[in-house]
Amino acid sequence: TRAHPLTIDVDGVRLQQYSSRASVGAALADAQVSLLGADYSEPAVQAALPADGAIRIVRVSEQQLVEYAPLPFGALTQAAPELELDQRAVLQAGVNGLLAKRVRILFADGVEVSRAALQQWTVRAPLPRISGYGTNIAVRVVDSPDGPVEYWRAVRMYATSYSPARAGTPVTAPWYGRTRSGKVLTKGMVAVDRSIIPLGTPLYIPRYGLATAEDTGGGVRGLMIDLGFEDANYEGWHEHVTVYFRTPVPPADQITWVLP
């Protein structure tokens, strides 16, 4: 059988050989070129000798290593009885955790060809950032033209004002001039966002006077308050004010502990 010229590229060396063998594997054996582990040849060992005589040996190696990545911390908010109402504080700083991952990397002739995770585990669990909101209610007193006013909360709010004719309600509507609570609007009745101030809450607004939350309005959202007047005594308001929540302190389930 006639011998064929072969060029074998292996381990950075090019070997020139002749072989009359029928397969690549047999020719490599004659040339004393061994395939170890996951090594392979191109063409494959069971293939016939290539017409151009070119055979390449690919050395496959494996490496395992451990990679580390941070585990982001979350955030929690909880009541803090030691803080006064409407005070906030960071009770615990957040700390990232640490995740370890064992990875297997395969190389073909020194070049990375694949990477697969074998296992992963938590080296250190993250610690959440904990923000606390105050629930300790302190009753205080503010002076007013009507005498001392006892209050349990004071909040800065943006005040506007309205009256029956300025409320945008048609005169023919059955609820014209009436509040959400069904009362005839007079000075001392104010519109609020019920998610923050429940209807019926007694209030005090300096320069306006004692008031009660009796109404709502489409434009009254968040820390806003709409001061009610009759048409005859209407006053225009567009300013920030301190709104005092008068005693008695309502039940805990009626208090919005965290304001926007």
Secondary structure as the mmCIF struct_conf table of DSSP 4:
data_model
#
loop_
_struct_conf.conf_type_id
_struct_conf.id
_struct_conf.beg_label_comp_id
_struct_conf.beg_label_asym_id
_struct_conf.beg_label_seq_id
_struct_conf.end_label_comp_id
_struct_conf.end_label_asym_id
_struct_conf.end_label_seq_id
STRN STRN1 HIS A 4 VAL A 10
TURN_TY1_P TURN_TY1_P1 ASP A 11 GLY A 12
STRN STRN2 VAL A 13 SER A 19
BEND BEND1 ALA A 22 ALA A 22
STRN STRN3 SER A 23 SER A 23
HELX_RH_AL_P HELX_RH_AL_P1 VAL A 24 ASP A 30
TURN_TY1_P TURN_TY1_P2 ALA A 31 GLN A 32
TURN_TY1_P TURN_TY1_P3 GLY A 37 ALA A 38
STRN STRN4 TYR A 40 GLU A 42
BEND BEND2 PRO A 43 PRO A 43
TURN_TY1_P TURN_TY1_P4 VAL A 45 GLN A 46
BEND BEND3 ALA A 47 ALA A 47
STRN STRN5 ALA A 48 ALA A 48
HELX_LH_PP_P HELX_LH_PP_P1 LEU A 49 PRO A 50
TURN_TY1_P TURN_TY1_P5 ALA A 51 ASP A 52
STRN STRN6 ALA A 54 VAL A 58
STRN STRN7 VAL A 60 LEU A 71
STRN STRN8 ALA A 75 GLU A 84
TURN_TY1_P TURN_TY1_P6 LEU A 85 ASP A 86
STRN STRN9 ARG A 88 GLN A 92
STRN STRN10 VAL A 95 VAL A 95
STRN STRN11 GLY A 97 ALA A 108
TURN_TY1_P TURN_TY1_P7 ASP A 109 GLY A 110
STRN STRN12 VAL A 111 ARG A 124
STRN STRN13 LEU A 127 LEU A 127
STRN STRN14 ARG A 129 ASN A 136
STRN STRN15 ARG A 140 VAL A 142
TURN_TY1_P TURN_TY1_P8 PRO A 145 ASP A 146
BEND BEND4 GLY A 147 GLY A 147
STRN STRN16 VAL A 149 TYR A 162
HELX_RH_3T_P HELX_RH_3T_P1 PRO A 164 ARG A 166
TURN_TY1_P TURN_TY1_P9 ALA A 167 GLY A 168
TURN_TY1_P TURN_TY1_P10 VAL A 171 THR A 172
BEND BEND5 ALA A 173 ALA A 173
TURN_TY1_P TURN_TY1_P11 PRO A 174 GLY A 177
STRN STRN17 ARG A 178 ARG A 178
TURN_TY1_P TURN_TY1_P12 ARG A 180 SER A 181
BEND BEND6 GLY A 182 GLY A 182
HELX_LH_PP_P HELX_LH_PP_P2 LYS A 183 LYS A 183
STRN STRN18 VAL A 184 VAL A 184
HELX_LH_PP_P HELX_LH_PP_P3 LEU A 185 LEU A 185
TURN_TY1_P TURN_TY1_P13 LYS A 187 GLY A 188
STRN STRN19 MET A 189 ALA A 191
TURN_TY1_P TURN_TY1_P14 ARG A 194 ILE A 196
BEND BEND7 ILE A 197 ILE A 197
TURN_TY1_P TURN_TY1_P15 LEU A 199 GLY A 200
STRN STRN20 PRO A 202 ILE A 205
TURN_TY1_P TURN_TY1_P16 PRO A 206 TYR A 208
STRN STRN21 GLY A 209 ASP A 215
TURN_TY1_P TURN_TY1_P17 GLY A 218 GLY A 219
BEND BEND8 GLY A 222 LEU A 223
STRN STRN22 MET A 224 GLY A 228
HELX_RH_3T_P HELX_RH_3T_P2 ASP A 231 ASN A 233
STRN STRN23 HIS A 238 ARG A 246
BEND BEND9 THR A 247 PRO A 248
HELX_LH_PP_P HELX_LH_PP_P4 VAL A 249 PRO A 251
HELX_RH_3T_P HELX_RH_3T_P3 ALA A 252 GLN A 254
BEND BEND10 VAL A 258 VAL A 258
#
